[in-house]
Amino acid sequence: MLRRSVAVIVGNFNGPFTEQIRIVGEAAKPQAVAYRENMTLLDVMIVVGGLTDFADGNKAVLVRGAEKGKQYSVRLNDLIRRGDIGANVDMRPGDILII
């Protein structure tokens, strides 16, 4: 009997939808990212590589899944391009960032 070993390496696991943050629109690399405790908007923007040249970051919207889709305005231009740390907000599992 011939025995073979197989190694499986998981390159990327984002978890269930309820534990993800999804970024759509004019992010450099729109994607779903796994939520991590104490994650902020700035952390998310680093993962997705910032904004495209066409993005109007101060018109971005955060849709909070845990609050039945309540929408919040976020100021990505102020945060990323102007360094206004006051524009940074906490992220929650299930959030959707629309840029």
Secondary structure, 3 states (H helix, E strand, C coil): CCCCCCCCCCCCCCCCHHHEEEEECCECCCEEEECCCCCEHHHHHHHCCCECCCCCHHHEEEEEHHHCCEEEEECHHHHHHCCCHHHCCECCCCCEEEC
